[in-house]
């Protein structure tokens, strides 16, 4: 039984180390990403890996409250990515001289048609 416990501990430690390396790579990608969308995806990946590390620590330390912490972190991470996407969409539409409100679909289609006619 002791050998199985040691193997299990090594597996959890190895998974945590691999996730740590992948988190560092993801953070580098979020800083150096050529586009904003690449950065948003890298931030989302980093958040997901943090959730996995917290879950691994929950099993490794045999602390059940860490599962609750990872669930709360997942909700906060999701909301953060949604806000970043909303901000990015607004910046994109502003660069294209389009409106970003609910009644702007017809105006945006008209602007798109004018752009195509000028080409």
N, C-alpha and C positions, 0 to 999 in steps of 0.2 A: 504494500500500500504506500510505503514511503517513496518508492521509485515513481509511482504514478503522480504523487504530489509534487515531486521535484520536476518531472516532465511538464506538468501543468503550469508550474511556476515559471519554468523557462519559456514555455509557449507564450504566456501572458507578457513576460518581460520582453521577449523578441518582438511581439506585436506592438507593444508600446514604443519600442525603439524605432521600428520601421515607420510607425505613424509620426514620430517626432521628426525623423528625417524628411518625410513627405510634407509635413507642416512647414518646415524651413524652406523647402523648395517652393511650396505654394505661396508663402509670404514673399519670397523673392520674385515670383511671377506677378504677384499683385502690385509690387513696387515697379517692376520693369515692363509690365504689359504694354504692348504698343497701342492698344485701344482701351477705352473705358469698359467696354463689355468684357474684355479679357480680365480686367481687374476685378469686376464684380463677380465673375465666375470663380476666380482665385480666392476671393474673400469667402464665398459660399463654401468652397472646398475646405478652406481652413476651419471654418466653423463646424463643418461636418466631422472633420478629423478630431477636433477638440471634443466633440460629443462622444466619439468613439473612445478616446483616451480616458475620459471621465468614466465611461461604462466599464472599461477594462480595469481602471483603478477600483471601481466598486466591487468587482469580482475579486481582484487581487487582495484588497484590504478587508473584504467581507463586511463592507459598510453599505447598508441598503439605502441610506438617505442620499447617497451619491447618484443613484438612478433618478431620483426626483430632481436633483440639481441638473443632470444632463437633459431631462425633459424641459425644464424651465429654460435652460440655455438654448435648446433647439427652437423653442418658441421665439425667444429674443433674436436669435440668429435669422430665423425666417423673416421676422418683421424688419430687421435691418436690411436684408437683401431686397425686400419689397420696396422699402423707402429709397434705397440706392437706385433701383430700377426706375422708380417714378421720377426721381431727380434727373437721371440720365435721359429719360424720355423727354422731359421738359427741355433740357439743354439741346437735345437733338432737334426737336421741333422748332426751337428758337433759332438755331443755326440755319434751318431750312426756311425761315420766315413763315412759319405756319402757326396756327393757334392750337392751344392744348386744352381747350375746355370742352364741355360736353356737346355743345352745338356747333362745333368747328369742322365737322366732317365735310359738309357741303363747301365751306370756304376752302378747306385744304384741297378738295378735289378740283375746285376752280383754279386755285393757284398752280396745281400740278398740270392742268390742261394748258394754262398760259405758258408755263415753262416748256412744255412739249411743243407748243406752237411757235415759240421763239427759236427753237432749234431747227 
